[in-house]
Amino acid sequence: VLDRPPSAELREDQQDQDSLPDYAILDAILRMSVEEDMPRQDIINAGYDAKTVDKINHLVQLNEYKRRQAPPGVRITQRAFGRDRRYPITSGYRRN
C-alpha cells in the first residue's frame, strides 16, 4: 500500500496539491465543465473561485493535443474526452 500524496512525479518532491486545487474541487469543476458542458460563469455561480475555474479550464485546453495523440480509451462517463469532445488545438482557441 502506497501512503504518500499524489504526484505526477515530473520533478523532485512534486505533489499535485502544489499546483492543483483539492481533488474534491478539481473533480467538481471538471465534471461541470467536461461532462455537463457548463459555461464558465455557471461554474463560478455554483460557488467556485473564478481564478481556479479559469486555471482548470486553461489546463484542460492546453493539454488537448495530448488527448489527440492518445489511443482510444474506455469510456467511464456519459461524455468522455475523445470524439465526443474535441476542441481546436491551434490559433489560440479559447472556450468561454
N, C-alpha and C positions, 0 to 999 in steps of 0.2 A: 504494500500500500504506500503510495506516494503522499507525503504530508508536507507540501510546500505550496506557495502561492502560484497561480497560473502565470505562464510566461511564454512568449514566442521565442525566447532564448536567442535573440539576434545579437545581443551584446551582454557582457558580463554583468551579473546581478540585476538584469532587467526583470521587471514584474509588470504584468498587464495593467495593474492599478496605477502605475506611474503615468500612463498616458491615456487611459480609458476610464470612463466613469464606472461606478459599481455595476456589477453584472445585472442586477435587477433593473436598473435604469437603462443600461445598454440594451438589454433584451426587449424592454417595453418600447423604446424608441425604434429599434429595428423592426419589431412586429408591426407597429403602426405605419412606419414608412414603407417597408418592403412588402409585407403580407397584405396590409389593408390599403396600401397606396394613399395614405392620408397626407394631405398637404402640410407643409412645414408649419403654417400658422395654427392649424388644428392641433398639432402635436404640442406646440407651445401653450395653446389654450388649455390643453389637458393637464398642464402643471409642470412641464419640463422647461428647464433653462434654455433660452434661445441660443446661447453660445454652445451648449452641449449638443443640442439638436443640429445646429449648423456643422459642428465638427464631425458628428457621426455621419450625417448625410454627405459631407465632403469626403470622408474616408471611404464610404461605400462607392461613390462615383469615381474617386481616384483609383480604386482598385478594380474597376470594371474590366480592364484589359486582362487581368489575371483570370477572371471567370471565362473569358473568351478562349484562353489558352488551355483551360482545363477540359478533360474529357467529360462526357455527360455523367451525371451522378444520380443517386437515388433521391427521389422527391419525398420529403417527410412532412411538408406543409402544403396547403392549398396552392400557394403561389411561391415557387422557388426561383432562385437565380437560374438563368439559362434562357431558353427560348420564350418563357413567359414574361421575362423581364430583361429587356435589352435596351441599353441607352448608348448614344454615340460616345465614342472614346476620343474624338478629335474635336478641334475647333472650339475648345473651351466651353462645351455644352454644360449647362447647369440646370437642374430641375428644381423648381421652387415649390 
